Amino acid sequence: MSDTEQVLTEAAAWRRGGLEVALATVVSTWGSSPRPVGSKLAVNDTGQMTGSVSGGCVEGAVVHTALEIMRSGQSRVLEFGISDEQAWEVGLACGGRIRIYVEKLS
Protein backbone atom coordinates (compact mmCIF):
# COMPACT_ATOMS: atom_id res chain seq x y z
CA MET A 1 0.00 0.00 0.00
CA SER A 2 1.40 3.43 -0.94
CA ASP A 3 1.78 6.27 1.58
CA THR A 4 -1.17 8.08 -0.01
CA GLU A 5 -3.38 4.98 0.14
CA GLN A 6 -2.44 4.44 3.79
CA VAL A 7 -3.31 8.05 4.72
CA LEU A 8 -6.63 7.95 2.86
CA THR A 9 -7.53 4.54 4.32
CA GLU A 10 -6.89 5.78 7.87
CA ALA A 11 -8.82 9.03 7.22
CA ALA A 12 -11.79 7.05 5.88
CA ALA A 13 -11.73 4.78 8.95
CA TRP A 14 -11.76 7.82 11.24
CA ARG A 15 -14.75 9.27 9.35
CA ARG A 16 -16.63 5.95 9.56
CA GLY A 17 -15.91 6.01 13.30
CA GLY A 18 -17.63 9.39 13.62
CA LEU A 19 -14.53 11.60 13.87
CA GLU A 20 -14.03 14.89 12.06
CA VAL A 21 -11.08 14.75 9.66
CA ALA A 22 -9.02 17.27 7.70
CA LEU A 23 -6.69 16.37 4.87
CA ALA A 24 -3.59 18.37 3.93
CA THR A 25 -1.97 17.89 0.51
CA VAL A 26 1.26 19.35 -0.85
CA VAL A 27 0.16 21.14 -4.04
CA SER A 28 3.42 22.81 -5.10
CA THR A 29 7.06 23.08 -4.11
CA TRP A 30 10.02 25.16 -5.17
CA GLY A 31 13.63 24.61 -4.21
CA SER A 32 14.32 22.40 -1.22
CA SER A 33 11.26 20.61 0.14
CA PRO A 34 11.16 17.60 2.49
CA ARG A 35 8.08 16.06 0.83
CA PRO A 36 7.04 15.96 -2.85
CA VAL A 37 3.86 17.28 -4.45
CA GLY A 38 0.96 14.97 -3.62
CA SER A 39 2.18 14.09 -0.12
CA LYS A 40 -0.69 13.92 2.37
CA LEU A 41 -1.33 14.36 6.08
CA ALA A 42 -4.67 13.49 7.70
CA VAL A 43 -5.64 14.86 11.11
CA ASN A 44 -8.68 13.95 13.18
CA ASP A 45 -10.46 16.01 15.82
CA THR A 46 -8.70 14.17 18.66
CA GLY A 47 -5.34 15.35 17.29
CA GLN A 48 -4.23 12.02 15.83
CA MET A 49 -2.43 12.28 12.53
CA THR A 50 -1.11 10.04 9.79
CA GLY A 51 1.16 10.84 6.87
CA SER A 52 3.42 13.85 6.38
CA VAL A 53 3.56 17.04 4.34
CA SER A 54 6.79 18.50 5.69
CA GLY A 55 8.31 18.29 9.14
CA GLY A 56 9.13 20.33 12.19
CA CYS A 57 7.31 23.58 12.78
CA VAL A 58 5.66 23.54 9.32
CA GLU A 59 3.87 20.30 10.08
CA GLY A 60 2.84 21.66 13.50
CA ALA A 61 1.32 24.72 11.84
CA VAL A 62 -0.52 22.52 9.33
CA VAL A 63 -2.00 20.40 12.14
CA HIS A 64 -3.10 23.55 13.99
CA THR A 65 -4.76 24.88 10.83
CA ALA A 66 -6.38 21.49 10.14
CA LEU A 67 -8.03 21.59 13.58
CA GLU A 68 -9.36 25.09 12.82
CA ILE A 69 -10.67 23.97 9.42
CA MET A 70 -12.55 21.07 11.01
CA ARG A 71 -14.45 23.66 13.08
CA SER A 72 -14.99 26.25 10.33
CA GLY A 73 -15.35 23.99 7.30
CA GLN A 74 -13.41 26.54 5.21
CA SER A 75 -10.52 25.12 3.18
CA ARG A 76 -7.24 27.05 2.97
CA VAL A 77 -3.98 27.08 1.07
CA LEU A 78 -0.95 27.55 3.31
CA GLU A 79 2.42 28.71 2.05
CA PHE A 80 5.73 28.33 3.84
CA GLY A 81 9.11 29.36 2.56
CA ILE A 82 12.62 30.48 3.25
CA SER A 83 15.00 32.28 0.90
CA ASP A 84 18.42 30.88 0.04
CA GLU A 85 19.99 33.67 2.10
CA GLN A 86 17.86 32.92 5.16
CA ALA A 87 18.55 29.20 4.79
CA TRP A 88 22.30 29.78 4.78
CA GLU A 89 22.03 31.93 7.93
CA VAL A 90 20.34 29.11 9.86
CA GLY A 91 22.70 26.42 8.57
CA LEU A 92 20.64 24.90 5.76
CA ALA A 93 22.04 24.23 2.29
CA CYS A 94 19.32 26.05 0.35
CA GLY A 95 15.89 27.63 0.63
CA GLY A 96 12.55 26.46 -0.64
CA ARG A 97 8.84 27.04 -0.70
CA ILE A 98 5.89 24.71 -0.17
CA ARG A 99 2.15 25.23 -0.68
CA ILE A 100 -0.30 22.98 1.15
CA TYR A 101 -4.05 22.71 0.58
CA VAL A 102 -5.99 21.84 3.75
CA GLU A 103 -9.64 20.73 3.55
CA LYS A 104 -12.25 19.18 5.81
CA LEU A 105 -13.41 15.74 4.71
CA SER A 106 -17.13 15.14 4.71
C-alpha positions as CSV (number, residue, x, y, z in Angstrom):
1,M,0.0,0.0,0.0
2,S,1.4,3.4,-0.9
3,D,1.8,6.3,1.6
4,T,-1.2,8.1,0.0
5,E,-3.4,5.0,0.1
6,Q,-2.4,4.4,3.8
7,V,-3.3,8.0,4.7
8,L,-6.6,8.0,2.9
9,T,-7.5,4.5,4.3
10,E,-6.9,5.8,7.9
11,A,-8.8,9.0,7.2
12,A,-11.8,7.0,5.9
13,A,-11.7,4.8,9.0
14,W,-11.8,7.8,11.2
15,R,-14.8,9.3,9.4
16,R,-16.6,6.0,9.6
17,G,-15.9,6.0,13.3
18,G,-17.6,9.4,13.6
19,L,-14.5,11.6,13.9
20,E,-14.0,14.9,12.1
21,V,-11.1,14.8,9.7
22,A,-9.0,17.3,7.7
23,L,-6.7,16.4,4.9
24,A,-3.6,18.4,3.9
25,T,-2.0,17.9,0.5
26,V,1.3,19.3,-0.9
27,V,0.2,21.1,-4.0
28,S,3.4,22.8,-5.1
29,T,7.1,23.1,-4.1
30,W,10.0,25.2,-5.2
31,G,13.6,24.6,-4.2
32,S,14.3,22.4,-1.2
33,S,11.3,20.6,0.1
34,P,11.2,17.6,2.5
35,R,8.1,16.1,0.8
36,P,7.0,16.0,-2.9
37,V,3.9,17.3,-4.5
38,G,1.0,15.0,-3.6
39,S,2.2,14.1,-0.1
40,K,-0.7,13.9,2.4
41,L,-1.3,14.4,6.1
42,A,-4.7,13.5,7.7
43,V,-5.6,14.9,11.1
44,N,-8.7,13.9,13.2
45,D,-10.5,16.0,15.8
46,T,-8.7,14.2,18.7
47,G,-5.3,15.4,17.3
48,Q,-4.2,12.0,15.8
49,M,-2.4,12.3,12.5
50,T,-1.1,10.0,9.8
51,G,1.2,10.8,6.9
52,S,3.4,13.8,6.4
53,V,3.6,17.0,4.3
54,S,6.8,18.5,5.7
55,G,8.3,18.3,9.1
56,G,9.1,20.3,12.2
57,C,7.3,23.6,12.8
58,V,5.7,23.5,9.3
59,E,3.9,20.3,10.1
60,G,2.8,21.7,13.5
61,A,1.3,24.7,11.8
62,V,-0.5,22.5,9.3
63,V,-2.0,20.4,12.1
64,H,-3.1,23.5,14.0
65,T,-4.8,24.9,10.8
66,A,-6.4,21.5,10.1
67,L,-8.0,21.6,13.6
68,E,-9.4,25.1,12.8
69,I,-10.7,24.0,9.4
70,M,-12.6,21.1,11.0
71,R,-14.4,23.7,13.1
72,S,-15.0,26.2,10.3
73,G,-15.3,24.0,7.3
74,Q,-13.4,26.5,5.2
75,S,-10.5,25.1,3.2
76,R,-7.2,27.1,3.0
77,V,-4.0,27.1,1.1
78,L,-0.9,27.6,3.3
79,E,2.4,28.7,2.0
80,F,5.7,28.3,3.8
81,G,9.1,29.4,2.6
82,I,12.6,30.5,3.3
83,S,15.0,32.3,0.9
84,D,18.4,30.9,0.0
85,E,20.0,33.7,2.1
86,Q,17.9,32.9,5.2
87,A,18.5,29.2,4.8
88,W,22.3,29.8,4.8
89,E,22.0,31.9,7.9
90,V,20.3,29.1,9.9
91,G,22.7,26.4,8.6
92,L,20.6,24.9,5.8
93,A,22.0,24.2,2.3
94,C,19.3,26.0,0.4
95,G,15.9,27.6,0.6
96,G,12.6,26.5,-0.6
97,R,8.8,27.0,-0.7
98,I,5.9,24.7,-0.2
99,R,2.2,25.2,-0.7
100,I,-0.3,23.0,1.1
101,Y,-4.0,22.7,0.6
102,V,-6.0,21.8,3.7
103,E,-9.6,20.7,3.5
104,K,-12.2,19.2,5.8
105,L,-13.4,15.7,4.7
106,S,-17.1,15.1,4.7
